[in-house]
């Protein structure tokens, strides 16, 4: 299963930053981003990759 590291903006839009082969790698990537500090108005998270981009809510 593929996992995506995403950024979610304050207006609700999302963008894929990276795709990983497993959940552990995706979570480590998110941890590395937050190790630099917690940004305001942004959220970084890992989620399973959708089969089709049209199915991803924005």
N, C-alpha and C positions, 0 to 999 in steps of 0.2 A: 504494500500500500504506500502510495506517495503522500507526503505531507508538505504543506506550504507554510512558509513564514510570511505573515501579512502585516501590513500597517493599516490601522483604521484611523481616519481623520475625524475631527470634531463634527464635520458635516455629515458623517456616516459613510462616506465613500471608502473603499478598500483598494489596496494595491498589493499584488504579490511581489515580495522581495526576493524570495528564494524557494526552490523546491528541493525537498530532501527525500531520501529513500526510506527513512524510518522516523518515528516520533521522537526518539531520544536525541537524534541529531538536530531536529527542528527546535526542540526545547532548549538545547545547548546554545543554539544560535540566538534565540530570544534572550536567554540569560546573558549572553555576551553583549547584546545591545543594551540591556538594562544595567549592566555593570558600569557603563560609562555615565549613568545618571538617568533620572526619570524625566522625560520630556513632558511638557504641558500640552494638552489638547491632542495627544497622539496615544495610540495603544498598539503594542506589538503583540502578536499571538500566533500560535501554531494551530493549524486545523487540517483535517484530511483534505486532500486535493479532490475537487469535483471532477466527475467524468467529462462534463462539457462546461465550458466557460459560461454559457447562457444560464446554467443552473445556479451560479454563484450570486447570492443577493448582494446588492451594493448599497 
